[in-house]
Amino acid sequence: METGRLTVERVSGKSSVTRCFAKYPLKFIVPTKAGRSEIDAVWIYTLTYGGGIVSGDCISFDITVEDDCTAVLTTQASTKVYKSVALKCSEQIMEVRE
């Protein structure tokens, strides 16, 4: 089950997020100002509700970065992975296309 999708394309000569979808437990933050202004890169922060990945969470998202675009994917801090309860596994899958 997909919990997120992002697309980065050139808009007015700059790398820009043109599609951004996320649902629980995933959240994306795309600030308007991050990094130095002379660098053409869009910054994308991934977050999880509750401060980390908990028992049973499944995070799966796709990112498409079009030609001549630059994206930086990071988190705000380290992501905690909590102990599983009652054999409920957690997973995180990320697929990036260019």
Jmol script that loads the backbone (N, CA, C; Angstrom):
load data "model"
ATOM      1  N   MET A   1       0.848  -1.179   0.000  1.00  0.00           N
ATOM      2  CA  MET A   1       0.000   0.000   0.000  1.00  0.00           C
ATOM      3  C   MET A   1       0.893   1.241   0.000  1.00  0.00           C
ATOM      4  N   GLU A   2       0.688   2.095  -0.965  1.00  0.00           N
ATOM      5  CA  GLU A   2       1.495   3.304  -1.084  1.00  0.00           C
ATOM      6  C   GLU A   2       1.015   4.369  -0.099  1.00  0.00           C
ATOM      7  N   THR A   3       1.993   4.958   0.627  1.00  0.00           N
ATOM      8  CA  THR A   3       1.631   6.021   1.567  1.00  0.00           C
ATOM      9  C   THR A   3       2.120   7.382   1.109  1.00  0.00           C
ATOM     10  N   GLY A   4       2.856   7.441  -0.020  1.00  0.00           N
ATOM     11  CA  GLY A   4       3.313   8.739  -0.494  1.00  0.00           C
ATOM     12  C   GLY A   4       3.819   8.709  -1.915  1.00  0.00           C
ATOM     13  N   ARG A   5       3.779   9.890  -2.546  1.00  0.00           N
ATOM     14  CA  ARG A   5       4.296  10.052  -3.899  1.00  0.00           C
ATOM     15  C   ARG A   5       4.707  11.510  -4.085  1.00  0.00           C
ATOM     16  N   LEU A   6       5.875  11.702  -4.688  1.00  0.00           N
ATOM     17  CA  LEU A   6       6.392  13.050  -4.969  1.00  0.00           C
ATOM     18  C   LEU A   6       6.890  13.104  -6.407  1.00  0.00           C
ATOM     19  N   THR A   7       6.704  14.244  -7.054  1.00  0.00           N
ATOM     20  CA  THR A   7       7.268  14.482  -8.379  1.00  0.00           C
ATOM     21  C   THR A   7       7.973  15.831  -8.359  1.00  0.00           C
ATOM     22  N   VAL A   8       9.218  15.838  -8.857  1.00  0.00           N
ATOM     23  CA  VAL A   8      10.005  17.068  -8.958  1.00  0.00           C
ATOM     24  C   VAL A   8      10.201  17.360 -10.442  1.00  0.00           C
ATOM     25  N   GLU A   9       9.766  18.560 -10.862  1.00  0.00           N
ATOM     26  CA  GLU A   9       9.883  18.981 -12.260  1.00  0.00           C
ATOM     27  C   GLU A   9      10.424  20.408 -12.313  1.00  0.00           C
ATOM     28  N   ARG A  10      10.855  20.807 -13.508  1.00  0.00           N
ATOM     29  CA  ARG A  10      11.310  22.189 -13.702  1.00  0.00           C
ATOM     30  C   ARG A  10      10.100  23.083 -13.932  1.00  0.00           C
ATOM     31  N   VAL A  11      10.013  24.128 -13.121  1.00  0.00           N
ATOM     32  CA  VAL A  11       8.957  25.128 -13.251  1.00  0.00           C
ATOM     33  C   VAL A  11       9.641  26.486 -13.210  1.00  0.00           C
ATOM     34  N   SER A  12       9.465  27.265 -14.249  1.00  0.00           N
ATOM     35  CA  SER A  12      10.105  28.588 -14.360  1.00  0.00           C
ATOM     36  C   SER A  12      11.617  28.483 -14.175  1.00  0.00           C
ATOM     37  N   GLY A  13      12.224  27.423 -14.714  1.00  0.00           N
ATOM     38  CA  GLY A  13      13.676  27.265 -14.669  1.00  0.00           C
ATOM     39  C   GLY A  13      14.239  26.750 -13.360  1.00  0.00           C
ATOM     40  N   LYS A  14      13.381  26.325 -12.417  1.00  0.00           N
ATOM     41  CA  LYS A  14      13.849  25.838 -11.119  1.00  0.00           C
ATOM     42  C   LYS A  14      13.231  24.475 -10.801  1.00  0.00           C
ATOM     43  N   SER A  15      13.963  23.678 -10.049  1.00  0.00           N
ATOM     44  CA  SER A  15      13.429  22.409  -9.554  1.00  0.00           C
ATOM     45  C   SER A  15      12.308  22.710  -8.570  1.00  0.00           C
ATOM     46  N   SER A  16      11.141  22.085  -8.786  1.00  0.00           N
ATOM     47  CA  SER A  16       9.979  22.338  -7.928  1.00  0.00           C
ATOM     48  C   SER A  16       9.195  21.050  -7.725  1.00  0.00           C
ATOM     49  N   VAL A  17       8.591  20.912  -6.551  1.00  0.00           N
ATOM     50  CA  VAL A  17       7.702  19.785  -6.301  1.00  0.00           C
ATOM     51  C   VAL A  17       6.361  20.121  -6.942  1.00  0.00           C
ATOM     52  N   THR A  18       5.940  19.277  -7.907  1.00  0.00           N
ATOM     53  CA  THR A  18       4.677  19.518  -8.604  1.00  0.00           C
ATOM     54  C   THR A  18       3.585  18.554  -8.159  1.00  0.00           C
ATOM     55  N   ARG A  19       3.978  17.505  -7.465  1.00  0.00           N
ATOM     56  CA  ARG A  19       2.998  16.567  -6.904  1.00  0.00           C
ATOM     57  C   ARG A  19       3.503  16.121  -5.544  1.00  0.00           C
ATOM     58  N   CYS A  20       2.639  16.179  -4.548  1.00  0.00           N
ATOM     59  CA  CYS A  20       3.028  15.802  -3.195  1.00  0.00           C
ATOM     60  C   CYS A  20       1.820  15.190  -2.501  1.00  0.00           C
ATOM     61  N   PHE A  21       1.897  13.890  -2.244  1.00  0.00           N
ATOM     62  CA  PHE A  21       0.816  13.172  -1.589  1.00  0.00           C
ATOM     63  C   PHE A  21       1.417  12.326  -0.479  1.00  0.00           C
ATOM     64  N   ALA A  22       0.823  12.353   0.701  1.00  0.00           N
ATOM     65  CA  ALA A  22       1.267  11.513   1.809  1.00  0.00           C
ATOM     66  C   ALA A  22       0.080  11.231   2.716  1.00  0.00           C
ATOM     67  N   LYS A  23       0.061  10.011   3.274  1.00  0.00           N
ATOM     68  CA  LYS A  23      -0.969   9.681   4.250  1.00  0.00           C
ATOM     69  C   LYS A  23      -0.326   8.930   5.404  1.00  0.00           C
ATOM     70  N   TYR A  24      -1.052   8.822   6.488  1.00  0.00           N
ATOM     71  CA  TYR A  24      -0.555   8.232   7.726  1.00  0.00           C
ATOM     72  C   TYR A  24       0.125   6.894   7.443  1.00  0.00           C
ATOM     73  N   PRO A  25       1.295   6.679   8.023  1.00  0.00           N
ATOM     74  CA  PRO A  25       2.014   7.448   9.044  1.00  0.00           C
ATOM     75  C   PRO A  25       3.080   8.388   8.468  1.00  0.00           C
ATOM     76  N   LEU A  26       3.031   8.675   7.178  1.00  0.00           N
ATOM     77  CA  LEU A  26       4.067   9.476   6.509  1.00  0.00           C
ATOM     78  C   LEU A  26       3.603  10.911   6.315  1.00  0.00           C
ATOM     79  N   LYS A  27       4.554  11.822   6.375  1.00  0.00           N
ATOM     80  CA  LYS A  27       4.279  13.225   6.092  1.00  0.00           C
ATOM     81  C   LYS A  27       5.500  13.807   5.396  1.00  0.00           C
ATOM     82  N   PHE A  28       5.286  14.654   4.391  1.00  0.00           N
ATOM     83  CA  PHE A  28       6.363  15.365   3.706  1.00  0.00           C
ATOM     84  C   PHE A  28       6.298  16.842   4.061  1.00  0.00           C
ATOM     85  N   ILE A  29       7.453  17.442   4.253  1.00  0.00           N
ATOM     86  CA  ILE A  29       7.549  18.895   4.401  1.00  0.00           C
ATOM     87  C   ILE A  29       8.471  19.386   3.295  1.00  0.00           C
ATOM     88  N   VAL A  30       7.981  20.356   2.518  1.00  0.00           N
ATOM     89  CA  VAL A  30       8.763  20.940   1.427  1.00  0.00           C
ATOM     90  C   VAL A  30       8.846  22.444   1.693  1.00  0.00           C
ATOM     91  N   PRO A  31       9.910  22.875   2.395  1.00  0.00           N
ATOM     92  CA  PRO A  31      10.021  24.311   2.713  1.00  0.00           C
ATOM     93  C   PRO A  31      10.295  25.133   1.464  1.00  0.00           C
ATOM     94  N   THR A  32       9.835  26.382   1.494  1.00  0.00           N
ATOM     95  CA  THR A  32      10.073  27.253   0.340  1.00  0.00           C
ATOM     96  C   THR A  32      11.504  27.780   0.319  1.00  0.00           C
ATOM     97  N   LYS A  33      12.138  27.859   1.477  1.00  0.00           N
ATOM     98  CA  LYS A  33      13.525  28.317   1.542  1.00  0.00           C
ATOM     99  C   LYS A  33      14.338  27.323   2.359  1.00  0.00           C
ATOM    100  N   ALA A  34      15.248  26.618   1.678  1.00  0.00           N
ATOM    101  CA  ALA A  34      16.156  25.688   2.345  1.00  0.00           C
ATOM    102  C   ALA A  34      17.445  25.661   1.537  1.00  0.00           C
ATOM    103  N   GLY A  35      18.551  25.749   2.192  1.00  0.00           N
ATOM    104  CA  GLY A  35      19.822  25.774   1.475  1.00  0.00           C
ATOM    105  C   GLY A  35      20.094  27.143   0.887  1.00  0.00           C
ATOM    106  N   ARG A  36      21.228  27.239   0.218  1.00  0.00           N
ATOM    107  CA  ARG A  36      21.625  28.511  -0.391  1.00  0.00           C
ATOM    108  C   ARG A  36      20.791  28.784  -1.640  1.00  0.00           C
ATOM    109  N   SER A  37      20.464  30.031  -1.875  1.00  0.00           N
ATOM    110  CA  SER A  37      19.577  30.395  -2.984  1.00  0.00           C
ATOM    111  C   SER A  37      20.210  30.174  -4.355  1.00  0.00           C
ATOM    112  N   GLU A  38      21.532  30.157  -4.442  1.00  0.00           N
ATOM    113  CA  GLU A  38      22.161  29.961  -5.751  1.00  0.00           C
ATOM    114  C   GLU A  38      22.201  28.492  -6.191  1.00  0.00           C
ATOM    115  N   ILE A  39      21.804  27.593  -5.320  1.00  0.00           N
ATOM    116  CA  ILE A  39      21.765  26.168  -5.645  1.00  0.00           C
ATOM    117  C   ILE A  39      20.341  25.785  -6.024  1.00  0.00           C
ATOM    118  N   ASP A  40      20.188  25.196  -7.208  1.00  0.00           N
ATOM    119  CA  ASP A  40      18.859  24.787  -7.668  1.00  0.00           C
ATOM    120  C   ASP A  40      18.555  23.392  -7.146  1.00  0.00           C
ATOM    121  N   ALA A  41      18.022  23.313  -5.962  1.00  0.00           N
ATOM    122  CA  ALA A  41      17.630  22.026  -5.378  1.00  0.00           C
ATOM    123  C   ALA A  41      16.390  22.240  -4.532  1.00  0.00           C
ATOM    124  N   VAL A  42      15.456  21.302  -4.624  1.00  0.00           N
ATOM    125  CA  VAL A  42      14.285  21.329  -3.771  1.00  0.00           C
ATOM    126  C   VAL A  42      14.561  20.384  -2.600  1.00  0.00           C
ATOM    127  N   TRP A  43      14.306  20.857  -1.386  1.00  0.00           N
ATOM    128  CA  TRP A  43      14.541  20.063  -0.181  1.00  0.00           C
ATOM    129  C   TRP A  43      13.233  19.423   0.242  1.00  0.00           C
ATOM    130  N   ILE A  44      13.297  18.127   0.560  1.00  0.00           N
ATOM    131  CA  ILE A  44      12.120  17.370   0.981  1.00  0.00           C
ATOM    132  C   ILE A  44      12.454  16.655   2.290  1.00  0.00           C
ATOM    133  N   TYR A  45      11.662  16.921   3.316  1.00  0.00           N
ATOM    134  CA  TYR A  45      11.846  16.265   4.609  1.00  0.00           C
ATOM    135  C   TYR A  45      10.756  15.217   4.793  1.00  0.00           C
ATOM    136  N   THR A  46      11.145  14.007   5.205  1.00  0.00           N
ATOM    137  CA  THR A  46      10.162  12.987   5.536  1.00  0.00           C
ATOM    138  C   THR A  46      10.003  12.933   7.050  1.00  0.00           C
ATOM    139  N   LEU A  47       8.761  12.767   7.489  1.00  0.00           N
ATOM    140  CA  LEU A  47       8.462  12.653   8.911  1.00  0.00           C
ATOM    141  C   LEU A  47       7.487  11.514   9.110  1.00  0.00           C
ATOM    142  N   THR A  48       7.471  10.988  10.320  1.00  0.00           N
ATOM    143  CA  THR A  48       6.454  10.007  10.686  1.00  0.00           C
ATOM    144  C   THR A  48       5.732  10.524  11.918  1.00  0.00           C
ATOM    145  N   TYR A  49       4.424  10.295  11.950  1.00  0.00           N
ATOM    146  CA  TYR A  49       3.644  10.675  13.121  1.00  0.00           C
ATOM    147  C   TYR A  49       4.073   9.819  14.297  1.00  0.00           C
ATOM    148  N   GLY A  50       4.093  10.385  15.469  1.00  0.00           N
ATOM    149  CA  GLY A  50       4.442   9.638  16.672  1.00  0.00           C
ATOM    150  C   GLY A  50       5.932   9.561  16.940  1.00  0.00           C
ATOM    151  N   GLY A  51       6.746  10.228  16.129  1.00  0.00           N
ATOM    152  CA  GLY A  51       8.173  10.295  16.409  1.00  0.00           C
ATOM    153  C   GLY A  51       8.996   9.102  15.956  1.00  0.00           C
ATOM    154  N   GLY A  52       8.429   8.249  15.123  1.00  0.00           N
ATOM    155  CA  GLY A  52       9.204   7.118  14.633  1.00  0.00           C
ATOM    156  C   GLY A  52       8.334   6.058  13.993  1.00  0.00           C
ATOM    157  N   ILE A  53       8.957   4.936  13.653  1.00  0.00           N
ATOM    158  CA  ILE A  53       8.241   3.823  13.039  1.00  0.00           C
ATOM    159  C   ILE A  53       7.853   2.854  14.149  1.00  0.00           C
ATOM    160  N   VAL A  54       6.560   2.622  14.272  1.00  0.00           N
ATOM    161  CA  VAL A  54       6.070   1.753  15.348  1.00  0.00           C
ATOM    162  C   VAL A  54       5.553   0.436  14.775  1.00  0.00           C
ATOM    163  N   SER A  55       5.286  -0.487  15.642  1.00  0.00           N
ATOM    164  CA  SER A  55       4.839  -1.827  15.267  1.00  0.00           C
ATOM    165  C   SER A  55       3.676  -1.780  14.277  1.00  0.00           C
ATOM    166  N   GLY A  56       3.862  -2.421  13.132  1.00  0.00           N
ATOM    167  CA  GLY A  56       2.807  -2.494  12.127  1.00  0.00           C
ATOM    168  C   GLY A  56       2.817  -1.390  11.094  1.00  0.00           C
ATOM    169  N   ASP A  57       3.659  -0.361  11.240  1.00  0.00           N
ATOM    170  CA  ASP A  57       3.726   0.710  10.242  1.00  0.00           C
ATOM    171  C   ASP A  57       4.278   0.170   8.927  1.00  0.00           C
ATOM    172  N   CYS A  58       3.681   0.610   7.829  1.00  0.00           N
ATOM    173  CA  CYS A  58       4.185   0.281   6.500  1.00  0.00           C
ATOM    174  C   CYS A  58       4.279   1.592   5.731  1.00  0.00           C
ATOM    175  N   ILE A  59       5.495   1.984   5.415  1.00  0.00           N
ATOM    176  CA  ILE A  59       5.733   3.238   4.707  1.00  0.00           C
ATOM    177  C   ILE A  59       6.310   2.888   3.347  1.00  0.00           C
ATOM    178  N   SER A  60       5.605   3.286   2.288  1.00  0.00           N
ATOM    179  CA  SER A  60       6.042   2.992   0.926  1.00  0.00           C
ATOM    180  C   SER A  60       5.782   4.224   0.081  1.00  0.00           C
ATOM    181  N   PHE A  61       6.839   4.791  -0.496  1.00  0.00           N
ATOM    182  CA  PHE A  61       6.621   5.971  -1.323  1.00  0.00           C
ATOM    183  C   PHE A  61       7.533   5.988  -2.535  1.00  0.00           C
ATOM    184  N   ASP A  62       7.062   6.678  -3.575  1.00  0.00           N
ATOM    185  CA  ASP A  62       7.787   6.834  -4.834  1.00  0.00           C
ATOM    186  C   ASP A  62       8.149   8.295  -5.015  1.00  0.00           C
ATOM    187  N   ILE A  63       9.348   8.518  -5.543  1.00  0.00           N
ATOM    188  CA  ILE A  63       9.792   9.871  -5.883  1.00  0.00           C
ATOM    189  C   ILE A  63      10.249   9.854  -7.327  1.00  0.00           C
ATOM    190  N   THR A  64       9.733  10.792  -8.119  1.00  0.00           N
ATOM    191  CA  THR A  64      10.168  10.944  -9.502  1.00  0.00           C
ATOM    192  C   THR A  64      10.869  12.291  -9.624  1.00  0.00           C
ATOM    193  N   VAL A  65      12.113  12.264 -10.094  1.00  0.00           N
ATOM    194  CA  VAL A  65      12.893  13.483 -10.303  1.00  0.00           C
ATOM    195  C   VAL A  65      13.137  13.588 -11.805  1.00  0.00           C
ATOM    196  N   GLU A  66      12.528  14.576 -12.426  1.00  0.00           N
ATOM    197  CA  GLU A  66      12.632  14.732 -13.880  1.00  0.00           C
ATOM    198  C   GLU A  66      14.016  15.250 -14.289  1.00  0.00           C
ATOM    199  N   ASP A  67      14.305  15.211 -15.589  1.00  0.00           N
ATOM    200  CA  ASP A  67      15.590  15.654 -16.135  1.00  0.00           C
ATOM    201  C   ASP A  67      15.923  17.081 -15.705  1.00  0.00           C
ATOM    202  N   ASP A  68      17.195  17.325 -15.459  1.00  0.00           N
ATOM    203  CA  ASP A  68      17.718  18.654 -15.090  1.00  0.00           C
ATOM    204  C   ASP A  68      17.159  19.175 -13.766  1.00  0.00           C
ATOM    205  N   CYS A  69      16.682  18.288 -12.907  1.00  0.00           N
ATOM    206  CA  CYS A  69      16.178  18.690 -11.592  1.00  0.00           C
ATOM    207  C   CYS A  69      17.050  18.081 -10.507  1.00  0.00           C
ATOM    208  N   THR A  70      17.052  18.728  -9.343  1.00  0.00           N
ATOM    209  CA  THR A  70      17.809  18.247  -8.194  1.00  0.00           C
ATOM    210  C   THR A  70      16.893  18.245  -6.977  1.00  0.00           C
ATOM    211  N   ALA A  71      16.942  17.144  -6.225  1.00  0.00           N
ATOM    212  CA  ALA A  71      16.153  17.030  -4.998  1.00  0.00           C
ATOM    213  C   ALA A  71      17.044  16.504  -3.887  1.00  0.00           C
ATOM    214  N   VAL A  72      16.825  17.022  -2.689  1.00  0.00           N
ATOM    215  CA  VAL A  72      17.509  16.546  -1.488  1.00  0.00           C
ATOM    216  C   VAL A  72      16.437  15.941  -0.598  1.00  0.00           C
ATOM    217  N   LEU A  73      16.558  14.638  -0.316  1.00  0.00           N
ATOM    218  CA  LEU A  73      15.607  13.946   0.540  1.00  0.00           C
ATOM    219  C   LEU A  73      16.289  13.638   1.860  1.00  0.00           C
ATOM    220  N   THR A  74      15.685  14.094   2.949  1.00  0.00           N
ATOM    221  CA  THR A  74      16.297  13.920   4.261  1.00  0.00           C
ATOM    222  C   THR A  74      15.197  13.857   5.332  1.00  0.00           C
ATOM    223  N   THR A  75      15.600  13.692   6.567  1.00  0.00           N
ATOM    224  CA  THR A  75      14.668  13.756   7.690  1.00  0.00           C
ATOM    225  C   THR A  75      15.078  14.926   8.577  1.00  0.00           C
ATOM    226  N   GLN A  76      14.197  15.340   9.474  1.00  0.00           N
ATOM    227  CA  GLN A  76      14.538  16.437  10.370  1.00  0.00           C
ATOM    228  C   GLN A  76      15.538  15.986  11.428  1.00  0.00           C
ATOM    229  N   ALA A  77      15.493  14.720  11.751  1.00  0.00           N
ATOM    230  CA  ALA A  77      16.370  14.146  12.784  1.00  0.00           C
ATOM    231  C   ALA A  77      16.427  12.647  12.530  1.00  0.00           C
ATOM    232  N   SER A  78      17.107  11.922  13.399  1.00  0.00           N
ATOM    233  CA  SER A  78      17.138  10.473  13.232  1.00  0.00           C
ATOM    234  C   SER A  78      15.732   9.909  13.411  1.00  0.00           C
ATOM    235  N   THR A  79      15.428   8.861  12.658  1.00  0.00           N
ATOM    236  CA  THR A  79      14.121   8.223  12.751  1.00  0.00           C
ATOM    237  C   THR A  79      14.221   7.032  13.690  1.00  0.00           C
ATOM    238  N   LYS A  80      13.425   7.040  14.725  1.00  0.00           N
ATOM    239  CA  LYS A  80      13.432   5.939  15.686  1.00  0.00           C
ATOM    240  C   LYS A  80      12.587   4.791  15.140  1.00  0.00           C
ATOM    241  N   VAL A  81      13.072   3.574  15.348  1.00  0.00           N
ATOM    242  CA  VAL A  81      12.318   2.378  15.003  1.00  0.00           C
ATOM    243  C   VAL A  81      12.052   1.650  16.313  1.00  0.00           C
ATOM    244  N   TYR A  82      10.777   1.561  16.674  1.00  0.00           N
ATOM    245  CA  TYR A  82      10.397   0.971  17.949  1.00  0.00           C
ATOM    246  C   TYR A  82      10.208  -0.537  17.829  1.00  0.00           C
ATOM    247  N   LYS A  83      10.368  -1.213  18.940  1.00  0.00           N
ATOM    248  CA  LYS A  83      10.238  -2.663  19.022  1.00  0.00           C
ATOM    249  C   LYS A  83       8.848  -3.113  18.560  1.00  0.00           C
ATOM    250  N   SER A  84       8.814  -4.207  17.786  1.00  0.00           N
ATOM    251  CA  SER A  84       7.540  -4.765  17.324  1.00  0.00           C
ATOM    252  C   SER A  84       6.794  -5.436  18.473  1.00  0.00           C
ATOM    253  N   VAL A  85       5.471  -5.374  18.384  1.00  0.00           N
ATOM    254  CA  VAL A  85       4.614  -5.993  19.383  1.00  0.00           C
ATOM    255  C   VAL A  85       3.798  -7.090  18.690  1.00  0.00           C
ATOM    256  N   ALA A  86       3.728  -8.253  19.303  1.00  0.00           N
ATOM    257  CA  ALA A  86       2.893  -9.362  18.824  1.00  0.00           C
ATOM    258  C   ALA A  86       3.182  -9.716  17.361  1.00  0.00           C
ATOM    259  N   LEU A  87       4.455  -9.776  17.008  1.00  0.00           N
ATOM    260  CA  LEU A  87       4.897 -10.188  15.666  1.00  0.00           C
ATOM    261  C   LEU A  87       4.407  -9.286  14.537  1.00  0.00           C
ATOM    262  N   LYS A  88       4.027  -8.043  14.831  1.00  0.00           N
ATOM    263  CA  LYS A  88       3.643  -7.090  13.792  1.00  0.00           C
ATOM    264  C   LYS A  88       4.908  -6.443  13.249  1.00  0.00           C
ATOM    265  N   CYS A  89       5.242  -6.731  12.009  1.00  0.00           N
ATOM    266  CA  CYS A  89       6.454  -6.177  11.401  1.00  0.00           C
ATOM    267  C   CYS A  89       6.193  -4.763  10.887  1.00  0.00           C
ATOM    268  N   SER A  90       7.258  -3.995  10.815  1.00  0.00           N
ATOM    269  CA  SER A  90       7.213  -2.661  10.224  1.00  0.00           C
ATOM    270  C   SER A  90       8.135  -2.669   9.009  1.00  0.00           C
ATOM    271  N   GLU A  91       7.820  -1.845   8.013  1.00  0.00           N
ATOM    272  CA  GLU A  91       8.690  -1.767   6.850  1.00  0.00           C
ATOM    273  C   GLU A  91       8.659  -0.367   6.255  1.00  0.00           C
ATOM    274  N   GLN A  92       9.759  -0.049   5.540  1.00  0.00           N
ATOM    275  CA  GLN A  92       9.857   1.224   4.847  1.00  0.00           C
ATOM    276  C   GLN A  92      10.459   0.938   3.480  1.00  0.00           C
ATOM    277  N   ILE A  93       9.760   1.347   2.424  1.00  0.00           N
ATOM    278  CA  ILE A  93      10.195   1.120   1.051  1.00  0.00           C
ATOM    279  C   ILE A  93      10.193   2.457   0.335  1.00  0.00           C
ATOM    280  N   MET A  94      11.300   2.777  -0.326  1.00  0.00           N
ATOM    281  CA  MET A  94      11.394   4.017  -1.094  1.00  0.00           C
ATOM    282  C   MET A  94      11.915   3.682  -2.480  1.00  0.00           C
ATOM    283  N   GLU A  95      11.242   4.199  -3.510  1.00  0.00           N
ATOM    284  CA  GLU A  95      11.680   3.991  -4.879  1.00  0.00           C
ATOM    285  C   GLU A  95      11.836   5.362  -5.526  1.00  0.00           C
ATOM    286  N   VAL A  96      13.024   5.593  -6.110  1.00  0.00           N
ATOM    287  CA  VAL A  96      13.321   6.873  -6.754  1.00  0.00           C
ATOM    288  C   VAL A  96      13.526   6.628  -8.239  1.00  0.00           C
ATOM    289  N   ARG A  97      12.880   7.445  -9.064  1.00  0.00           N
ATOM    290  CA  ARG A  97      13.005   7.354 -10.530  1.00  0.00           C
ATOM    291  C   ARG A  97      13.502   8.687 -11.050  1.00  0.00           C
ATOM    292  N   GLU A  98      14.264   8.595 -12.135  1.00  0.00           N
ATOM    293  CA  GLU A  98      14.646   9.843 -12.812  1.00  0.00           C
ATOM    294  C   GLU A  98      14.322   9.765 -14.262  1.00  0.00           C
TER     295      GLU A  98
END
end "model"
wireframe off; spacefill off
backbone 0.3
color backbone group
